């Protein structure tokens, strides 16, 4: 499992932690634990985690270790507040491997993603998370376009029309 900034996860004890934010040297403690692991992420009120989601200073099999993504309810851009008067819509655009769809809120030029998914030709819909929309994409006109940039362009164009 890949642990990433903004993610919401389930710990070994079953509680929800997140969204994770980047660890800040000098502001968050501890930076390392007794085993020598470095802090990569931090959750206020819980503490620091390494790059694999293991709780620092917890030792092996700690109840605060991250073991899975939290199921359900998580919006991709949940950390961005919905602007007053934002237009909410579902956008879709054809890409070479199928259709890319997303539920978004658009205010001016800012696009906030709630959910995104890919309907590949001949296959079931594939849900995308924040990391998926920011890293996956397609080559178009000789350059890489992430799914986020494709969704944002389609949303802004839809609102402008």
C-alpha positions, 0 to 999 in steps of 0.5 A: 500500500502506498501512503501519501499526503492527504490520504485518510487511513485505517490503523491496526487498531481500527481507528481512522487517521488523516488526512496526512500532511508532510512532516515539518522539521523543527515544528513536529516531533519526533524526527526519528524514532529509536529504531532509526526510522525518519518521519515523513508524515504527521497527523495532528493529535496522533503523531508522526509516521514513516514513509510506509505508514508505520507509527514512529516510536511505536515499535513493531506491530504498533496499534497506530500503524497504518494498515489500509486506506479508509473506505468510503467518504473521502473526497480527493480535494477535501482539504480545499474548502468549497467556495461560496457560489461554486458551480458543482458538475460532473464532467467527462472527457474522452481519452485514448483508453476510455472516458475520464469522469469527475465530480467537481466544484468550479469557482473562477479558475479553481477546480475542486475534485470530489470524485474521479473515475476512469471508464476503460473501454470494455472494463468496469469503472476504476475509482481514482484517488488523489495520487491517481489523478496527480500522477496518471495521465496520457501523452497528448501533443507531445507532452504528459497531461495528468488526469487532474489537468485534463479534468480541470480543463474540461471543467473550466471549459464546461463552465465557460460555455 
